[in-house]
Amino acid sequence: MLLKTFRWSFAVTGLGLVAGVLYDGWTALGLVAVLAVLEVSLSFDNAVINAGILKKLNAFWQKIFLTIGILIAVFGMRLLFPVVIVAVSARLTPPQAVRLALTDKDRYQELVTDAHPSIAAFGGMFLLMIFLDFVLDDREIKWLGPVERPLARLGRIDMLSVCVALGVLLVTSMTFAAHAHQHGGGHADKAQTVLVSGIAGLITYLIVGGLSGFFESRLADAEAREHAGRRSEDAGAGRPAVALAGRAAFFTFLYLEVLDASFSFDGVIGAFAITNDIVLMALGLGIGAMYVRSLTVYLVRQGTLDDYVYLEHGAHYAIGALALILLVSIRYQVNDIVTGLIGVALISASFCSSVRHNRAARR
């Protein structure tokens, strides 16, 4: 099972390392390997969250996630995304941005770093909304009861997560504006960019997540009516149920891709601490993205989230930590090792709690 699920990741690893050596010698092999490990360590919580969503999709859409989805993840976010943000921020055409990435790597890195505040604001707000909607929901299973019970009671207030997220964004943009004022006017206008980018991240979450949830609830209602006594021939003729499944699956897939994009922001930006070569970045982060995808499928097929009931909680707390780290990184530099270790620590703690829960349940 393990070999079958990860076989493509192993194959891509081999090809990627060989391509790195052919591109820039044995030093490049080490850089590609380090970048791959960085991506996996920063995105392990992504795999857990993805697994919780992916298990709702049928086999066809799971295959779409592993084919078209991986192309978007590897080529779209890990290769094209750094080029696009440079093109937009520097008002260049994509071919000019690619030429700059290959011929003037220091200037290219400078432009990507300059665009970091808007990227972090968008991704931070998107991930923060995922965390808030999770902890403010009154779930049957609670990991940290003393914390989650009062939060669940507060979650009965309509739109509380949106209000909290907007408050966090306002504080972030004001802090950044104050810092820009103290250090001259060169970055003063970036506070407005942070605010706009954060609102864009919030709106993206509300639209994509809202559409996914809407069609998913419609599908659940249709299935409930069918199980309540609908005749099989009526169910067979009930084309709306099939159509709803298709729409629900499509928007869930779209939500997964936006989620993956938000998770990849810190990996792409953090990769510049290791190398500013766009080719090596694409190879290393692409290998890491393949392992995240394979791990997602492995968790789904093994039923890991059902067996370890607190694992999803730990992943969502890791998401909350990552969201705050992204927003803090607008003003302060945060080491990627810290980011990765926080996520691993939270998920490991939830795994250990799940093991203890299972042992207690068997007694």
Salt bridges, closest charged atoms under 4 A:
GLU39 OE2 - ARG78 NH2 2.30
GLU110 OE2 - ARG107 NH1 2.88
ASP114 OD1 - LYS190 NZ 2.63
ASP137 OD2 - ARG139 NH2 3.79
ASP138 OD1 - LYS142 NZ 3.00
GLU216 OE2 - LYS56 NZ 3.33
GLU233 OE2 - ARG231 NE 3.07
ASP234 OD2 - ARG231 NH2 3.21
GLU257 OE2 - ARG293 NH2 3.13
ASP260 OD2 - ARG78 NH1 3.20
ASP260 OD1 - ARG293 NH1 3.36
ASP277 OD2 - LYS105 NZ 2.68
ASP306 OD1 - LYS55 NZ 3.57
